[in-house]
Structure formats: C-alpha cells, structure tokens
Amino acid sequence: MGRVKKSWRLLPVKDELASKLSQELNISEFIAKALINRGIENYSAAKEFLYAGEDHLSDPLLLKDMETAVKRIVRAIELKEKITVYGDYDVDGITCCAIVCKTFKRLGADIEYYIPDRQNEGYGLNGTALDSLIDTGTKLVITVDCGISATCEVERVRQKLDIIITDHHQPPLRLPPAYAVINPKQSGCTYPEKNLAGVGVAFKLCQALWQHYHGNTHLLLELVDIVALGTIADIVPLTGENRLLVKLGLQQLTKTTNVGLTALINVCGLAGKNIDSGNIGFLIAPRLNAAGRISHANIGVELLITKDAQEAEKLAIMLNDENVARQAIEKDITAKAEEQLKSINIPEAKVLVLAGEEWHPGVIGIVASRLVEKYYRPVIMISVRDGIGKGSCRSIPAFDMYSALSQCQNILIQFGGHHQAAGLTIAASLIGELKEQMSAIASQTLTVDDYIPILNIDSLVPFEEITDAFVEQLACLAPHGYGNPNPVFICEELVLADKRVIGRTGRHLKLLVKKYDKANDVIVWNLGELINDFQCNKNIDVVFYPKYNVWQGEKNIQLLAHDVRISKSASPLSEKPSSHPIDRSLIAKIYLLLKKLCQNSRPIKLSSSFFTNWFQEQCNIIIDLPSVELSLTVLQELNLIKYELRNNLYYVCLQPVPPRKLNLNESATYREYRV
C-alpha cells in the first residue's frame, strides 16, 4: 500500500466577519480567517485568545472535591504524616510528580514519590506497591495522572491508607472509594476546562494548596514551564486553559531557573534558541519520555527536582542516551510490524492489530502512532510476555478507541485511555478475538470516507503575501498543537525551480518554488519518495505553514509543507522564457563563466541583476533571467553545480567534474526547453 493521499478541504470563507475582526484587532485578514476557523468569531473571544494572561486562569476550587483534598493535605503537613505521590511513567506523569514534590516541600511536607516500573508493574495503582508504601509509613497517597479506574485497588486498602486521586482520564461509571477524587471529567464537576492534562490537574491541586497558605498563587507560576512540558507531551487540546498554561510556560522557559530543564535544553541543542511547542514535542519530551520507556521514569523526576547543576547535566546526558536506545528499539519493532503487515490486505483492513513476543512495551505506542500516520487506520500494538499481552492503541479522528475498547471489555483484563489513544491488557490467547471484535465495531461505525485523511486549509493566500510581516504576525496564534494546529495555507501555481531529497536516508524533500520575482524553499517531511512525481519548471500547488529558518546566521522564510500536488495548470504561466530558449552554447558559456568566479569549493553569491549584466559584459549577449535559471537547472541536473535561490540571491557551488562525458539530453529541463 502506497502513501495515503489526503483530501484537501478549503474551509468556508466568512469574508465579512474576517474583515471586521481584521480591522478591530489590526491583524491580517488571513489570520482573522484562521481565528474564525477555530471557532473564535467575536472581538472579546479573539482578544482573550490572543492576549489572555495569568489572571485568566480558573479558580482551582471549582474542581469537585478540591476543598476536601486540600483540608486532608493540610492535616497531613501539620501532623508530619508521610505523603507519597503515585505517578505514571510518561512525561505527563513525570512532570506531575515533579511539581507536586517541589510545591509540597516548599510548604514543609514530608513527601516522596513513587512511579511503577513500566515492564514489571504496568500502568496505575497496584496492590503490591500500595502494600509496600503502607509498610514504609505512608499515611496519604496522592495519585497523579492515574487512579481513576483503580476501584478494586483503592477498596482493598481504604482502611489502612487515605488516597486522593487526581487524574484526567475518562472516569468509569463507578468511581474508586477514595478520600477525594479530582477529575474535571467526572460527573458533577463544574470546572470549565474539561481537557486538562494530568499535570494540569496536579498544578490545580498545587495552586489550591498554595492559595490556602499564602492567599495567592503568583509565586507558583515559576513551575508553569514544567506544566507546559507535560501538557504538550500528553497531546491534550491546546485550547482554553491548556493553551494559556502552555503559553505562560513557554514564556517562563526562556528565563527558567530549573537547572534540570536547562541541562535538558542544552542536550537538545536548543540553548539560546526560541523554544516553541514543536521543540518540546519533538526534541525535549521524547528524551524525558525515554526514561520511562527504556529504564525507569525516576531519572526524569530527579532531573526536574534537582538543584545541583552537575547532577542535572549527568541526568540529562543519561536521558539523551536512553533516547538513542529507544530509537534503535523503535526501528527494530517497526521493521517487524511492517513484516507482519505484508500478509494483511491493508486497504480492506478496518483495524490493524499486531502482536509480537517481547516487543518493548515502552516503545510500541510510538510505533503505533507511526503506523496510523502512514496507513491511516486505527492501530493496536501488543507486546506479549508470559501469555499476557500489553497493548498501546492509537486511532484516527473518526474512531473512538476508548469507546470501542469498552465494548470489548469482556475479553480484556484492563483498559483505559482517551478517544484516540488508549492502553490495554489481554490474555495472548484472546488477541485474535479482539481483532475480530474491533474490526466488527469499526465496520459498524466507519465509512469509506473516514479512512481518507482530511487536510483542512484555512486560506488561499497569494504567494506575494508570504512576507516577514505576515510570518511575524502569525506568532500571535501560537502555541500550536492538538486542538490549535498551525494555520494552514495554500498557494497555487508556483513554479518548481529545483528539487532534491534531504536527510541521511533521503526521507524528506526540499523544493524551491518561485512566482514572478519571489522565491522560497519548501520542506516536505517524510515524502522523499515523491521526488520523481514532480518536474522542474512545472507548476505545483503547496499546502503549508510558513516559518523562519535560521542557518549560519541567515534568517529566511521556509514553507513547511503538509502536502504538494501538480497544479491543474501544470505549465508555468509568466515564468516560461520568451526571448532566449536555451541551447548548448548558452549553457556552456554560463558554465565557463561560473568556473571563472568559483575559485574553490565554496559557494558564490550573485544577485539576479549582477548575473545578467555580468553575462552581457563577458559574452556580449543579452539574456533574460528565466533563461539563466533554466541553464542553471540543467547544470544542476547534470551534477555540475548546486544552486539555490534565497531572498532573490543565487548561491552557486561547483561540483567535481564527472569522469565520463556528459550528454545534455540527460537533463529533463534541457530536453523540454532546448532550441
């Protein structure tokens, strides 16, 4: 099965409303349209979205059971009772443990944390761990990012241990009989933000406790950088209060005093750079996550709570090494999964259920996500050990994974999660039945169209609008992530001036597109195999998000492409040369003159006017710019030069002369435009 083609959908245009918002907020109409497409249709809502600060954070006491929880914690602190924070091994759980421990210690609590081992204990509360905590003197357990489904475990120890549950996962119909349950999704909770991450709920507990002692929560905002890290990593919707927490957290990250975060930023190569949600999601969080996946999540917590810079540096390097190991394991499991998929008719499959002996349970979730992205099918990856399978589930928007698993609970030992991500435990002998049941559920709920990814496009933008001012104004819509994606634009009928694969294995595409006198680079991730689908000097349409790229001190706008296609009008319009079609002598003259200029392997930088004037002076020939660019393209296709057009400057570098005699007809551009 090849690449799943996306269906491009230009969102409905509300020109009058966009014009009104544009004038009221002094922003581009294209940015106003992006706001409207995110459900923000009036001045007050837009103003809050763009400019809200810490005063817009909701009162933590609005969470059901919060007052009860605070009173019990205050009593534990006053009586010097031992408190244990019971967390999870992902980034959300790690950051929860860190902020609770840091806050409670500042308030004088006797507090420790416990995170179960992913491979030996699995997710959530377990009886053995709770018994151990009781034996070592714990009087109060506070769960973070877990516990909402642990009814049996809480029931068993309720006479010996008080348990406060803070969680954000979907609650079951019957809640555990805990001392207090704090979960914005539970019935009867009036808290306005229902989609907090686990670290968001934990932060609210810290806020309420700090407010009890100090009357305000301002000083606690220094922890919001850690909250942002957990919120982004857990892929909760970046809307409402979640977006505000991340926005405040990214601001705090630029001035963080957390030595662990500083060390991790250094290891990621982000020191001194402007860190955004993408940097956290793709660089910082995977390293923090690697501890819980490969060894133990305690390394991550220790990194975030240490005050010793040397210790932080050591832990950050350990996390980086763990991430490298994780990548190797992920590659191995992916290969084995792809081998299984060869025997499956993927276009006919409703749900992909794959299982393997001793697949690392800490990595199968990442592989499942990769397969969903590639095949656009719900995926369940199951690691089997000693007859028991532990699975990670990832889904497409149209298929509610948690609901589907609820319908299969008669064959599951345990399950939990969200709409598009979940986990399960099952007897290995029942994996085949799970596949049948899930396929039947998908057949009943999904249509053929549900298996086609939709690429929503905010606006059709003229290419000349993509300027520095436009890109800088786009920043007001950040931070971006699930629920608040980057605005997506389309430019049509751009001339493809150059193309090449990039990356160690040629996985990605780098294109150069032009229209009239403007040019920009386009980066297309993970679609390097499409390079032969496009021909230089033909028109293409690009769906993208513009972003600055800084390289060797130069700052340029790049178009980060979601997808690319051949234009309906494939031939260039005004870009096709008129006065000088290219011929052998013209190409030869340009090459010889370039050799005069390029005295070493370093690239030379030429303006378009210098190029044409200099050529006229040296050869006594008047040549138009399109003919020059076509000639350069021919030379590049013959591997005689490398050139790029950036900010209307040509960067040209000579390549070693091939040992064999070259034939100009090997260039597709020459064959099309020769005299």
DAKA-V976918 format. One record per residue. N is the residue number from 1. SS is DSSP state (H for helix, E for strand, - for the rest). PSI is psi in radians with two decimals (* if undefined). Layout:
n | ss | psi
N | SS | PSI
N | SS | PSI
//
This chain:
n | ss | psi
1 | - | 2.20
2 | - | -2.92
3 | - | 2.37
4 | - | 2.06
5 | - | 2.41
6 | - | 2.60
7 | E | 2.03
8 | E | 2.27
9 | E | 1.94
10 | E | 2.06
11 | - | 2.62
12 | - | 2.48
13 | - | 2.24
14 | - | 1.36
15 | H | -0.76
16 | H | -0.77
17 | H | -0.70
18 | H | -0.72
19 | H | -0.71
20 | H | -0.84
21 | H | -0.68
22 | H | -0.77
23 | H | -0.72
24 | H | -0.63
25 | H | -0.08
26 | - | 0.89
27 | - | 2.88
28 | - | 2.56
29 | H | -0.54
30 | H | -0.62
31 | H | -0.64
32 | H | -0.71
33 | H | -0.67
34 | H | -0.69
35 | H | -0.79
36 | H | -0.71
37 | H | -0.24
38 | - | 0.27
39 | - | 0.22
40 | - | 1.80
41 | - | 0.12
42 | - | 2.90
43 | H | -0.80
44 | H | -0.73
45 | H | -0.71
46 | H | -0.72
47 | H | -0.73
48 | H | -0.75
49 | H | -0.75
50 | H | -0.57
51 | H | 0.09
52 | - | 2.51
53 | - | -2.84
54 | H | -0.42
55 | H | -0.19
56 | H | 0.01
57 | - | 2.40
58 | - | 2.70
59 | - | 2.12
60 | H | -0.41
61 | H | -0.12
62 | H | -0.28
63 | - | 2.30
64 | - | 2.39
65 | - | 0.07
66 | H | -0.78
67 | H | -0.69
68 | H | -0.76
69 | H | -0.76
70 | H | -0.77
71 | H | -0.71
72 | H | -0.66
73 | H | -0.72
74 | H | -0.73
75 | H | -0.71
76 | H | -0.69
77 | H | -0.76
78 | H | -0.63
79 | - | 0.05
80 | - | 0.59
81 | - | 2.56
82 | E | 2.23
83 | E | 2.38
84 | E | 2.22
85 | E | 2.16
86 | E | 1.95
87 | E | -2.89
88 | - | 2.87
89 | - | 0.14
90 | - | -3.14
91 | H | -0.65
92 | H | -0.85
93 | H | -0.70
94 | H | -0.82
95 | H | -0.59
96 | H | -0.91
97 | H | -0.71
98 | H | -0.86
99 | H | -0.59
100 | H | -0.80
101 | H | -0.77
102 | H | -0.74
103 | H | -0.83
104 | H | -0.65
105 | H | -0.66
106 | H | -0.41
107 | - | 0.09
108 | - | 0.27
109 | - | 2.63
110 | E | 1.71
111 | E | 2.46
112 | E | 3.04
113 | E | 2.71
114 | E | 2.23
115 | E | 2.17
116 | - | 2.69
117 | - | 2.25
118 | - | -0.79
119 | - | -0.72
120 | - | -0.50
121 | - | -0.62
122 | - | -3.02
123 | - | 2.50
124 | - | -3.08
125 | - | 2.45
126 | - | 2.62
127 | H | -0.72
128 | H | -0.77
129 | H | -0.76
130 | H | -0.70
131 | H | -0.71
132 | H | -0.70
133 | H | -0.71
134 | H | -0.75
135 | H | -0.49
136 | - | 0.23
137 | - | 0.11
138 | E | 2.31
139 | E | -0.44
140 | E | 2.20
141 | E | 2.30
142 | E | 1.98
143 | E | 2.53
144 | E | 2.28
145 | - | 0.40
146 | - | 2.99
147 | - | -0.28
148 | - | -0.38
149 | - | 0.12
150 | - | 0.93
151 | H | -0.83
152 | H | -0.75
153 | H | -0.74
154 | H | -0.72
155 | H | -0.67
156 | H | -0.52
157 | H | 0.16
158 | - | -0.38
159 | - | -0.25
160 | - | -0.27
161 | - | 2.33
162 | E | 2.35
163 | E | 2.19
164 | E | 2.14
165 | E | 2.16
166 | E | 2.18
167 | - | 2.88
168 | - | 0.00
169 | - | 2.88
170 | - | 2.13
171 | - | 2.55
172 | - | 3.04
173 | - | -0.65
174 | - | 2.07
175 | - | 2.68
176 | - | 2.57
177 | - | 1.05
178 | - | 2.91
179 | - | -0.69
180 | E | 2.55
181 | E | 2.04
182 | E | 1.90
183 | - | 2.01
184 | - | -0.30
185 | - | -0.16
186 | - | 2.68
187 | - | 2.37
188 | - | 0.00
189 | - | 2.19
190 | - | 0.12
191 | - | 2.31
192 | - | -0.55
193 | - | 1.84
194 | - | -0.22
195 | - | 0.48
196 | - | 2.54
197 | - | 2.99
198 | H | -0.70
199 | H | -0.47
200 | H | -0.75
201 | H | -0.76
202 | H | -0.68
203 | H | -0.66
204 | H | -0.65
205 | H | -0.76
206 | H | -0.72
207 | H | -0.82
208 | H | -0.69
209 | H | -0.76
210 | H | -0.68
211 | H | -0.64
212 | H | -0.71
213 | H | -0.61
214 | H | -0.15
215 | - | -0.16
216 | - | 3.04
217 | - | 0.29
218 | H | -0.82
219 | H | -0.46
220 | H | -0.28
221 | H | -0.22
222 | H | -0.23
223 | H | -0.05
224 | H | -0.28
225 | H | -0.67
226 | H | -0.67
227 | H | -0.74
228 | H | -0.71
229 | H | -0.85
230 | H | -0.63
231 | H | -0.79
232 | H | -0.77
233 | H | -0.53
234 | - | 0.00
235 | - | 0.79
236 | - | 2.82
237 | - | 2.22
238 | - | 1.15
239 | - | 2.92
240 | H | -2.33
241 | H | -0.54
242 | H | -0.81
243 | H | -0.68
244 | H | -0.73
245 | H | -0.73
246 | H | -0.72
247 | H | -0.83
248 | H | -0.66
249 | H | -0.70
250 | H | -0.63
251 | H | -0.74
252 | H | -0.59
253 | H | -0.52
254 | - | -0.33
255 | - | 0.44
256 | - | 2.49
257 | - | 0.07
258 | - | 1.96
259 | H | -0.49
260 | H | -0.80
261 | H | -0.71
262 | H | -0.76
263 | H | -0.68
264 | H | -0.69
265 | H | -0.73
266 | H | -0.76
267 | H | -0.59
268 | - | -0.08
269 | - | 0.43
270 | - | 0.10
271 | - | 2.30
272 | - | 0.03
273 | - | 2.80
274 | - | 1.93
275 | - | 2.22
276 | - | -3.12
277 | H | -0.54
278 | H | -0.71
279 | H | -0.72
280 | H | -0.81
281 | H | -0.61
282 | H | -0.28
283 | H | -0.91
284 | H | -0.93
285 | H | -0.74
286 | H | -0.59
287 | H | -0.72
288 | H | -0.63
289 | H | -0.51
290 | H | -0.55
291 | H | -0.88
292 | H | -0.41
293 | H | -0.71
294 | H | -0.78
295 | - | -1.67
296 | - | 2.46
297 | - | -0.23
298 | H | -0.55
299 | H | -0.74
300 | H | -0.75
301 | H | -0.80
302 | H | -0.67
303 | H | -0.73
304 | H | -0.32
305 | H | -0.19
306 | - | 2.63
307 | - | 0.04
308 | - | 2.00
309 | H | -0.66
310 | H | -0.73
311 | H | -0.70
312 | H | -0.77
313 | H | -0.75
314 | H | -0.79
315 | H | -0.67
316 | H | -0.71
317 | H | -0.70
318 | H | -0.76
319 | H | -0.68
320 | H | -0.74
321 | H | -0.70
322 | H | -0.66
323 | H | -0.66
324 | H | -0.74
325 | H | -0.71
326 | H | -0.73
327 | H | -0.67
328 | H | -0.73
329 | H | -0.74
330 | H | -0.75
331 | H | -0.72
332 | H | -0.79
333 | H | -0.68
334 | H | -0.76
335 | H | -0.72
336 | H | -0.67
337 | H | -0.76
338 | H | -0.60
339 | H | -0.72
340 | H | -0.64
341 | H | -0.36
342 | - | -0.45
343 | - | 0.10
344 | - | 2.37
345 | - | 1.56
346 | H | -0.75
347 | H | -0.46
348 | H | -0.28
349 | - | 2.35
350 | - | -0.71
351 | E | 2.40
352 | E | 1.99
353 | E | 2.01
354 | E | 2.45
355 | E | 2.54
356 | E | 2.55
357 | E | 2.25
358 | - | 0.36
359 | - | 2.42
360 | - | 2.06
361 | - | -0.32
362 | - | -0.11
363 | - | -0.36
364 | H | -0.46
365 | H | -0.68
366 | H | -0.77
367 | H | -0.72
368 | H | -0.76
369 | H | -0.73
370 | H | -0.72
371 | H | -0.63
372 | H | -0.76
373 | H | -0.68
374 | H | -0.78
375 | H | -0.20
376 | - | 0.94
377 | - | 2.60
378 | E | 2.44
379 | E | 2.35
380 | E | 2.05
381 | E | 2.19
382 | E | 2.22
383 | E | 2.15
384 | E | 2.27
385 | E | 2.18
386 | - | 0.72
387 | - | 0.03
388 | E | 2.34
389 | E | 2.30
390 | E | 2.14
391 | E | 2.60
392 | E | 2.30
393 | E | 2.36
394 | E | 2.58
395 | - | 3.05
396 | - | 2.80
397 | - | -0.59
398 | - | -0.16
399 | - | 2.02
400 | - | 1.77
401 | H | -0.74
402 | H | -0.76
403 | H | -0.72
404 | H | -0.75
405 | H | -0.59
406 | H | -0.59
407 | - | -0.22
408 | - | 0.20
409 | H | -0.28
410 | H | -0.36
411 | H | 0.04
412 | - | 2.50
413 | - | -0.68
414 | E | 2.64
415 | E | 2.85
416 | E | 2.92
417 | E | -2.60
418 | - | -3.01
419 | - | -0.81
420 | - | 0.01
421 | E | 2.35
422 | E | 2.97
423 | E | 2.74
424 | E | 2.79
425 | E | 2.36
426 | E | 2.60
427 | E | 2.37
428 | H | -0.56
429 | H | -0.25
430 | H | 0.11
431 | H | -0.68
432 | H | -0.71
433 | H | -0.65
434 | H | -0.75
435 | H | -0.76
436 | H | -0.79
437 | H | -0.76
438 | H | -0.67
439 | H | -0.69
440 | H | -0.73
441 | H | -0.77
442 | H | -0.67
443 | H | -0.59
444 | H | -0.47
445 | H | -0.38
446 | - | 2.55
447 | - | 3.02
448 | H | -0.70
449 | H | -0.45
450 | H | -0.34
451 | H | 0.19
452 | - | 2.02
453 | - | 2.36
454 | E | 2.23
455 | E | 1.74
456 | E | 2.32
457 | E | 2.20
458 | - | -0.80
459 | E | 2.61
460 | E | 2.06
461 | - | 2.30
462 | - | 2.43
463 | H | -0.63
464 | H | -0.23
465 | H | -0.29
466 | - | 1.47
467 | - | 3.05
468 | H | -0.76
469 | H | -0.70
470 | H | -0.83
471 | H | -0.71
472 | H | -0.63
473 | H | -0.50
474 | H | -0.45
475 | H | -0.41
476 | H | -0.31
477 | H | -0.24
478 | - | 2.87
479 | - | 2.63
480 | - | 2.74
481 | E | -2.86
482 | - | 2.23
483 | - | -0.45
484 | E | 1.19
485 | - | 2.87
486 | - | 2.43
487 | - | 2.49
488 | - | 2.24
489 | E | 2.82
490 | E | 2.36
491 | E | 2.30
492 | E | 2.69
493 | E | 0.91
494 | E | 2.50
495 | E | 2.19
496 | E | 1.87
497 | E | -0.46
498 | E | 2.73
499 | E | 2.53
500 | E | 2.76
501 | E | 2.60
502 | E | 2.98
503 | - | 2.74
504 | - | -0.61
505 | - | 0.25
506 | - | 0.56
507 | - | -0.40
508 | E | 2.80
509 | E | 2.44
510 | E | 2.13
511 | E | 2.71
512 | E | 2.11
513 | E | 2.60
514 | E | 2.72
515 | E | 2.14
516 | - | -2.14
517 | - | 0.31
518 | E | 2.49
519 | E | 2.58
520 | E | 2.62
521 | E | 2.58
522 | E | 2.28
523 | E | 2.21
524 | E | 1.83
525 | - | 2.45
526 | - | 0.33
527 | - | 0.60
528 | H | -0.47
529 | H | -0.18
530 | H | 0.06
531 | H | -0.60
532 | H | -0.07
533 | H | -0.28
534 | - | 2.52
535 | - | 2.35
536 | - | 2.60
537 | - | 0.37
538 | E | 2.80
539 | E | 2.44
540 | E | 2.75
541 | E | 2.43
542 | E | 2.23
543 | E | 2.21
544 | E | 3.02
545 | E | 2.21
546 | E | 2.45
547 | E | 2.61
548 | E | 2.45
549 | E | 2.20
550 | E | 2.11
551 | E | 2.11
552 | - | 0.76
553 | - | -0.12
554 | E | 2.36
555 | E | 2.05
556 | E | 2.71
557 | E | 2.21
558 | E | 2.57
559 | E | 1.97
560 | E | 1.88
561 | E | 2.36
562 | E | -0.57
563 | E | 2.77
564 | E | 2.49
565 | E | 2.82
566 | E | 2.32
567 | E | 2.70
568 | E | -0.64
569 | E | 1.59
570 | E | -0.45
571 | E | 2.44
572 | - | 2.61
573 | - | -1.43
574 | - | 0.01
575 | - | -0.27
576 | - | 2.30
577 | - | 2.50
578 | - | -0.76
579 | - | -0.48
580 | - | 1.46
581 | - | 2.59
582 | E | 2.55
583 | - | 3.07
584 | H | -0.81
585 | H | -0.65
586 | H | -0.81
587 | H | -0.75
588 | H | -0.74
589 | H | -0.77
590 | H | -0.71
591 | H | -0.77
592 | H | -0.68
593 | H | -0.62
594 | H | -0.64
595 | H | -0.57
596 | H | -0.69
597 | H | -0.65
598 | - | 1.65
599 | - | -0.21
600 | - | -2.96
601 | - | -0.03
602 | - | 2.55
603 | - | 2.56
604 | E | 2.72
605 | E | 2.15
606 | E | 2.41
607 | E | 2.79
608 | H | -0.69
609 | H | -0.71
610 | H | -0.73
611 | H | -0.89
612 | H | -0.71
613 | H | -0.75
614 | H | -0.68
615 | H | -0.72
616 | H | -0.70
617 | H | -0.71
618 | H | -0.63
619 | H | -0.10
620 | - | 0.67
621 | - | 2.31
622 | - | 2.19
623 | - | 2.46
624 | - | 2.78
625 | H | -0.73
626 | H | -0.65
627 | H | -0.67
628 | H | -0.81
629 | H | -0.65
630 | H | -0.70
631 | H | -0.74
632 | H | -0.68
633 | H | -0.73
634 | H | -0.83
635 | H | -0.61
636 | H | -0.71
637 | H | -0.43
638 | - | 0.10
639 | - | 0.51
640 | - | -0.47
641 | E | 2.90
642 | E | 2.32
643 | E | 2.64
644 | E | 2.61
645 | E | 1.96
646 | E | 2.16
647 | - | 0.73
648 | - | 0.39
649 | E | 2.41
650 | E | 2.21
651 | E | 1.94
652 | E | 2.35
653 | E | 2.21
654 | E | 2.53
655 | - | 2.74
656 | - | 2.41
657 | - | 2.21
658 | - | 2.60
659 | - | -0.43
660 | - | 2.82
661 | - | 2.35
662 | - | 2.59
663 | - | 2.08
664 | H | -0.46
665 | H | -0.13
666 | H | -0.23
667 | - | 2.14
668 | H | -0.63
669 | H | -0.72
670 | H | -0.73
671 | H | -0.59
672 | H | -0.64
673 | H | 0.10
674 | E | 2.73
675 | - | *
//
